[in-house]
């Protein structure tokens, strides 16, 4: 063996690896993400969609009544932000998480660039941590951007007006702002959980499409399980349950149990997915494309079979545990709220309502042709006993509400306008305002 | 101290042993050619040196540092690429280099420009890599390796996809770096290119090292080389060849003769043609000693000595 030079030349003086390698890799990841058209379009959508939504609402009379606070979308900008938050929790934020995390690792496989970045000054753990931090930073950034845009769109185009909360209590503009901001912040944890799921899909499948669609599939399964099961246990273990936690902040008697548990569940999802992703990446050999996989169809078939089995098992278990929605909880919540909203309606039309006034309301809730528990369609009769001059004893006026209850304990109640009036009414000042009794939104503690 | 020292490197995939107990050493300033047919285990060996694949057995030391924890510190001052260089297609060549420099902790626009200039991409650095040809990506791969001011270069088919000018430039660059003391391990199928730059060779076949030594040793051990010969009297030339031991000659299909002989017998044969007043009008090397040696070492049925000269040339060239 010849040796043209007796010793290895001295190292270059350039600061190779001079800074923290994770920080170096993190900045490189941000550079890559910032250059991608998908990410730019996503950021643009986060800003543009709330404004487009607000603009459409502004020029039409309809309201998104099915979403919590939807009936107030014309009267308070905070309602618009919260409607968007509901939609984002169901679909928007899982999509954002999928687009960010789902292709982050798989893109290196698609471009064949693992070998390029892993032969520099960073270990694969450095690169993993940097990608994780970049995905988290972007997921948080885009969620906050969406939150800010929805608030600005609501406040600028609709107005920073006070609003009725989920117990029928009128809440000031300042408090609504605080609660709305807090609600968006609470959605960061489940968004990070979905981002971790996307990363796991991305690393395990090495396929960007699976990575991007994976979280969306999980969100879809979550929505289906919310629809079919009565038990509270499986619902709380789903990664999307934390998107419902903010509801407890908008009630007169705040309940934080579901929020705390679902947030801890989000943390567990994050830890589990990150651990599994790191384990896969550490064990991986970065081979030539032809050597990467064995027979092409076996792994996807196994994955699909395992997923189907898991979803079926969750569906079977979704009734396990105490029921989240019971007749007692629903009746108590809707009765108390109806009471407050009726008095609120009286105030709006200019009648004097003494402090601490209370109607005598007897609520009774039942399900049509089904056991009186669990999410779905309910009917509630609210017997209101009004003191009338010539009636002994008091006469009862019955109001029937069709109530749609979700697994998180939130409901939307609507009734024909014969007793409660139309969607809007004219207040004492002659202004057209939202009729608080037309659609009643409420939430109760499911624990 | 060796720039690369690998001992007993082994890697198995399911039932296949891709690399089987390979020992390898590259000294500073040495250019070592890594030769072998497809599936010999060259790329897997390079991937193990880079830490992209974990060996099942054996050890690796790069620039005196054990590569127990691949990547990062173990690859400090090590540059190169394995298989065709890969980059982010949505970034420009310069942005890709800047990103890689950032991974190394030293983003420097001047260093990026210098590396691009050195590989002849200075006018195209701003173009997106998606529009680069294979040769341009190859050049960018070299630029990415040079950006690290490496003391050890591991290069897999560095001239693949390059035009003749680009190939010459890479060859010159490799010699220049070696003269500066950079150790270079160069894997290639293009034996002709390796012949110009390598001081030593490691030949692999089916995951094992079948030959290891200097270029001089290899040429001495090489079996017959193949030549195309055109003379003023081919019949006489055939008779003279038959009288010379170690020289095999036959008629070529496209006219003229094909010769197979060891290099040290060539002079004697040509002088004998001259003595017999047979003029040599053309004498072309068809298969070099390195090419025939490579064929002899790596072919399943290495019947170099039994092949007809033209067949030898065709077979060797096809195999290499």
Interface residues (C-beta under 8 A of the other chain):
Chain A: X1 X2 X3 X4 X5 X6 X7 X8 X9 X11 X12 X14 X15 X16 X17 X18 X19 X21 X24 X25 X27 X28 X31 X32 X35 X36 X37 X111 X112 X113 X114 X115 X116 X117 X118 X119 X120 X121 X122 X123 X124 X126 X285 X286 X287 X288 X291 X294
Chain B: X1 X3 X13 X14 X25 X27 X28 X29 X30 X43 X44 X47 X50 X51 X52 X53 X54 X63 X64 X69 X70 X71 X72 X73 X75 X76 X77 X78 X79 X80 X81 X82 X83 X84 X85 X86 X87 X88 X89 X90 X91 X95 X98 X99 X100 X102 X103 X104 X105 X106 X108 X111 X144 X148 X149 X151 X178 X179 X180 X181 X182 X183 X199 X200 X213 X214
